[in-house]
């Protein structure tokens, strides 16, 4: 047998990568053997995607090296990775909906005839051969948009294979698939394995690990925690490895001051997003919402605020059943919402700090006969900037010149100006440096002490555990449990969130 | 070190200048260039001729009124291509209600002219209605503003022709003709600009307009009724086009379906030269007024130098593109400079 001598398909040696202010990967070493599936698992932000981007040539490591079948590999672009037989199948499919399946697969490499025109017969023949290898029945000449998500995924895999790939990277390939489609995908992956292809498989789902992986590696905070065969691991082992020790810097916990119920949901749902969500939120309480990306937690926040009106169930604000079909409906009842995406749905780029702050109050205050009472608004915004300790040269500085943490404070301030009774916070400290994070935590704690009710969504378990009085966990659009602070720990939450 | 801080202080001073400073310099530069060329080529002063300056502003007043509306649309991140056609349509409707009955009085002695307020109000109403249709389409369907107003551009021109089966409308009453005479259009232009300058800078309406253009989704999250506000903005733009149509027909003392051809492009050009960004969130009425004046200077400057009208258009196109390039350069510089 020469198998013992054959080098690994890919060896990652001591990879490190830092982004401004964050160490995304620290000294990670992994091996991928021929014809195996190596699964990567970890919490949001554990470094899985960063690692895979390095393997796919999307980003370059700051330190460490890649060895492909024993030879050192330096990748400058995804194209170079493809030339070495490394292909990545992205979480969001990168396909062109108005082109045919064959055109999508062979784009830029279409077979041409003597005149330089595309030889469609040859194109379709090649496509059919490729799809046969995957054992899926898709016609090469149909437009991509007519296909189901599962079939689009197959087309993406076919495109990856069309580069004679020996190494496939799949980033949460089942996140948009039904269980049956996922089964078909697994069958395809097993076939590929038999043909000697190695697969890096990134996932959030524990069940899949045990169904498909030959080896499981766990990442946490950018570090490699461990690698083992699924035979030697239990689900609890994996969860424990993902969560790790209690983080030291857990924010200070505030005592509960449960007042009256100010917001409640009864059987709330948005079609295709989440279902049957029921909870009560009390004045002076922080209800933490945990769950992995895609669990429906952000959609829940949008439904409570009226951005995506609920299609089922009931919302009660201050005891009254309210039809929350627009943000105005919730805002007028004292609800505020800081969205998870500062850039897309938060900041007004190009406008000043002042203009970013004042916008939410102009509907009610500081306006006489349509005219903005500029002096009064400036005074109010000035004292808000002072109270939140926003670091800015002045109120007229453009918002994009502030750091992420200070932008986030401005967005919080926008709602604090409305003196909200209920504040919905979606990832209130995402992409915020440590100092600003602590300040935002203190601010939230102070608001709650003054009787504000807070619903806080966060991917960071220490944040959830440190601030919340109760914790609601969601998984695939359903509430899988509501835990009291005292009864909750990271392992229990991950069990409910990852299933 | 000292150099660095001095540089920074200088940069801060530049940033504190109003954004119109650059474009104002362009206006003055163009005017001086024509002044100089005037002395060299035709041995006359370009600027020291009151008559010429009045005519110059008069020529662009109608465009300027439209541009004031279009600027607001552009600030929301939209565009209005229908302005020129709406000018034609309102000119026709207003003129038809402003016809003098003198000629018919021999047959029908009881006929009287309608009071001048009737055609004026009808014209404004037609413009407002066109803007309302534009705004509603854009706010409530997923149609991009470019397409919605392109449709309105074709349709409004069509209605204007159909209205009299292509016949021009003439013999308008004297009071109606007076609206367009002398410097009245200039006064109306400046008053309109002042009104909306104040509205954009000092009222809630203005704050919401900028916010929607800067980030529509964030505006929605902030509780702004985005759809309703967009309808208001397009309706205002339509009404101003209607006003431009009334002035155009009054000045020509007739209504013709061919009026206002390509006015929308001149108006957009004025706004863009004045610093409005088609990406939304950026734009000022003061800039638009200067942009309008630049168009006026170029037109009357070339006429003054007795240079072929064809060159005018060639140069005008170049100026529009140059203005946008300069603007983007400036913006990129400012972003990386801080």
Interface residues (C-beta under 8 A of the other chain):
Chain A: X305 X307 X326 X327 X328 X331 X337 X339 X344 X345 X346 X347 X348 X349 X350 X351 X355 X358 X359 X360 X362 X363 X367 X370 X371 X372 X374 X400 X401 X414
Chain B: X202 X203 X204 X205 X207 X208 X210 X211 X214 X215 X217 X218 X219 X220 X221 X222 X223 X224 X225 X281 X282 X335 X338
